[in-house]
Amino acid sequence: MTMIKIYILGVVILVLAVLFNGLAAKLSLVSWYDFLNRAIASGSKVWQTLRLVDMLWLFFVYPMLLGLACKLAMLIAK
């Protein structure tokens, strides 16, 4: 894989991750940034601050969207 293809992959994933984080904010979902800040502040009690929808977003939907972003980036970089 050439450096240009790697760069295109990175840019596409970065742009889509920023958009996904914006979507999370609009939907009042916890982002990874929020989660890590809460974990630093409250330690293991961080789990008590999360709603089910936040956990689903962080551990299922967001990673799936990033995987799809990667797939899209690979199609673009072909």
N, C-alpha and C positions, 0 to 999 in steps of 0.2 A: 504494500500500500504506500503510495507516495505521500510526501508531506502535505501536499495540497489537499488530497483526499482526507487526510487526518484532520487538517484545519477545518475543512467544510463540515465534517462530522461534529467537531467541537462547537463550531458556531451554531449549527442547527440545533444541537442539543441545548446549548446555552440559551439561545433565544426562546426556545419552547419551554425550558425550565422556568425562565423569568415569567413567561405568560401563564404557566401553570400556577406559579406562586401568586400572581395577580388574581387568578381565578379563585384560589384558596382564600385570599383576603376578601374578595367580593362576597364569597359564600360564608364568611366568618369561620373558616376552618383553620386549624392549627397547622402552621408550616414547620419545617424542620428547624428553622431558626428559632421560632417560638418555643418549640419542644425542647431544644437544647438549653435555651435560656431558663426555662422552667425547671429543667433537670438540675442545672447548676444551682438555682435558687432553693429548690425544695428536695433535692436528692431523690430517693426512691419514692417519695410521695407524689412525684410527677404523674404517676399513673392515675392517681385519684383526681387530677385536674383535667383529664381528657374525657371527652364524650365518646361514645361508640363511633359516631360518624368521623370524629377526628382520627381515631385509631384506624378505621377503614381507609381514610384518605392517606394517612402516613405510610401504612404498611401494605396496602393493596393497590389503591387507585393511582396514587402518585408514581410508584415504581412501574406500574403497567404503562402509564402515560409516557414515562421516560423511555421505556423499552420501545414503545411505538415511535417515539421521537428518534431513537437510534435507527430503527428500521427505515423511517422516512429519510434520515440523513444518508443512510447507505444507498438508498435508491437514487437520491440526488447526486451523490458522489460517483456513481457508476460511470 
